[in-house]
């Protein structure tokens, strides 16, 4: 798995911002308070039975495989450019999230990833909760990158142990504040991500201010996280690198290469990110029930 993409994933495309308006994280109103995540989604039928009853234990192999499956569904795009250098789309036709077959898939991320009763659960890649088509340019309030993260965890069988949310800050803060039994936040300068972990960066005005030492915050902030799907790579474009898969990247599920040092760290000991595009603020270690499916291949 570690060198799966080293030779074949060198085609650069593009990467979009992941949040605009970000309310306070769902599930905790203040740092240190008890989270209120529950199993309402499972009870409502939003979640497939195989995930609700954990036909297989929550495991690293499945999370990586699910993220990779969704990446292939969107055409396997690779996005290694600087997202701040991209022009705004001039037509909705260039946005995968709005194309037939894919806007419905984004709707599944919302429906399964969010808890019942949340307005976002009824969104799609091009519609609001009332079925109205959204503005294809100014659609930052409908950004679905956190819904994608939540969807993968939900169908993998995390049940009520993961803080499902439309905002990445919810699970970043939960991990940093010890509020999730399966998430641990680490300094990017002192922990090498493993496949199945999440790496996160603040965005917008928070990009230059939110660092590991800032966490947890008592407020929501715009951010982006991606699932690590390959580590220990040595190839273009960065040499030593790993690969992550995230949602709402150039309006698709896309793979991004991330530079590391020879030990797999994302930042130097003084906290300087090796990635000129992203000052990574945290690595979220996921504590899986198993490394792989006990019945894999049978």
N, C-alpha and C positions, 0 to 999 in steps of 0.2 A: 504493500500500500504506500510505503514511504516515497517511492520514486515513480508513482503511477503517471504523473504528468510532466516529468522533467523534460522529455523530448518533444511531446506533442502539443503542448499548450502555449504557443508563443504568439498567437494571433491577437494583437491588441484591438479592442473595441473602445467602448466608453463607460463612466460610473456616476449615477445620480445621487443627489442628497436624499436623505432618508426621513427626515422629519421637518416640520415647520412649526406649527403650534403644538406645544407639548404641555399638557396639564400635569398636575402633581401625580406621581406614580400611583397606579391602582394598587390596593392591597395593604398600604400602610400610609397613615397620615402624618407620621413623624418618625424620624429615625429612632429606633429602639422600641417602638410599639409592636405589638404582636400582629403578624399578617393575618388577613382574613380570607385567604384563598380557600375555595371549597370545591366539592365534587359536583356542583350544580350542572356543569356542562355534561358530565357523564350521565346524570340522572335525566337530563332533558333529551337525550338521544343525539346530541351534537357530535358525540365521539363514537367511533366504531367500536363494536363489542370486543374485538381482538385487543384493542388498546385499553379499554376500560377494565377488562378482566386479566390483562397481562398474559396473553397466550405465551409470550416469551418475556423474560425479564427485561427491564430497561437496560439496554446495552450499547456500548460504543459502536459496535459494528453496524447496528441498525440505524442509528442516528446519522452516521456518515453515509450509509447506503440510501437513506431517504432523501437527504440533502442532494446527493449526486443524481438520484432519479429525477428530482425536480429540475435540476440544472439541465439534464439532457432533454427534458420535456420542452424547455424554452430554447432549445437549439444549441446548447453547450457554448454560450458566449464567454469569452475571456476578456476582462476589462482591467488593463494595467496602466491606463493613462491617469492624469491628474483630473479628478472630477470638477475642480474649479475652472478648468480650461474648456469645458464643453459648452457649445452653443445650445440655446433653448430649442426644442423641436418646433418646427414650423407647420407640421401637420400631424394629426393623431395617427395616421397610418404608419408612422415610423416607431410607434410605441407598442412593443409587444404586449404590454398589459391590457391593451384595448382591442386586440385582435380576436376574431372568433376562435373560441376554444380556450384561449388563455385568460381572457377577462373572467371567465367562469372559474378557472382554476384559482385565480387570486381571490375570488369570492369564497372558495372552499377554505383558503387560508384564514380568512376572516371568520367564517362560520364555525370552523372546527377549533381554531386557535383562541377565539375570544369566548368569554363566558356568556351564557344565555342572558338576554335582557339588555346587553350592551348594544348601543346603536351601531357600533362598528361591525357587529356580527352579520348585519344585512348588507354591508357594502360589497362591491365587486371591484374589478380593476378599472371600471368606467362608470359605475353608478353609485349614487348615494342610497340611503336606507329606504327612500321612497321610489327608487327606480329611475330617478332623473339622471341623465348623462351629465357628468361633471366636466368642467372646463379642462381641456387636455393640457393646457400650459400651466395654469395656476391650480395644480392639484396636490400641492404639498400637504394640505390638511388630510389627504387620503393616502398618505404614504404607508406602504404595507410591509416594510422590511421587518418590523417587530412582529407583525402578524405571521410572517413566514417562520421566524424563529420559534414562536409559540406553537404554530402548526406542527413543526417537526417534532418538538418535544411531546406534544399531545398524542400524536399518532404513534410515537415510539413507546408510549406507556408510562410517561412521567406522572400521570394522574394528578393529584392535588399537591405534589411536591415542588412544582415549578410555578413561579409567579407570572402567569399568562397576562399579557398586556399589549396594547397598541403602541406602547412607548418602551424603548430599550432601557431608559433610566430606571424603570421599575425593577428589572432583574439585576442591573448593575448595582443599584443600591441595596437590593435584597441580599446579594452575594457579599457585598462589602460590610453589611450590617449583621451578617449571620442569621438572616431571616428565612433562608431556604435550606432544607436539609440536604439538598443535592448540589448546591452551588457554593464555591469558595473563590473569593476574589484574590488575585495575586498581582504584585507589581511586575509589569512587563520586563523590568531589568533583572528580576531575580527568579523567574519561573519560565521554563520552556514549555510552550503549549503542546498538548498531545492531540491526536486526532479525536474529534468529538468534543473538544473544548470550544469555548467562544472567545474571540478577541474583540475588543470594543474601543471605540474612539468617540469623543464628543464632537459635535458639529456646530456650525454657525458661530455665534458669538462665544459659545462655550469651548470651542476648539482649542483656544490658546490659554484657557484658564483651568479647565478640569483635568487634573492629573490624579494618579493613584492616591496621593496624599490628601486630595480633596474629598475622597469618598469615605463613607456614604454622604450624600447631600440630603438636606431636608426638603428638597424641591426637585421637580422634574427638569430635565435639560435635554436638548436635541442630541441624538447620538446614533451610532450605527454599530451593529455587531454581526459577525459572520462565523459560521461553523468551520473549524479547522478540518480539512478533509485529507491532507497529505503533509508530511513533515520530512525534514532531512533531505530536501531536494538540492540539487546543484546544477543549475542551468539558466537559460535566459528567462526573464530579462535581468535578474538581480544576482545571479550566482547562488550563494547560499540563501535559501528561501523556503517558505511553506506556502500552501494553497488554502484559501478559504472560499466558502460558498455562502452567498447572502442574497437576500431578496430586495426588490426595488432598486437594483443596480442597473442604471440605464433602462429602467422600466421592465426589468426581467430578473430572473434568477441567474446570477452570473458567478463565475470563478475569478478570483483576484490572487495574483502572486504577491507575497509579502516578504521583504528582505529580513534576514536574521543574521546573527553571527554564527560562528562555527559550532557553538553550543546550542543553537536553536533559540536564543533569546531575541526578543523584539527590540530591546533597548540596551544601551551601554550602561555600565554601573552608575554613571552620573545621571541616568534617567533620560538621556537623549535618544529619541526614537531613530532607528536605522532607516525608517521609511520616510522619505521626504514629503510624501503626500499625507501621511496620517501620524499624528502624535498619539500613539496608542495609550489609553489611560488605564486599561485593566485587561487581564486575562481571567476569564471565568472558568475555573476548573469544574467539570461536571463529575460528580461522584456516582458512577453507574453501578447498577446491581451486578452487572457482569461485563466482561470485555467483549463477548460475542454471544450469539445464540447458542445455547447448549445443543440444540438440534440442527444447527446449520449444516446444510448439505444432505439432510435426511428427510 
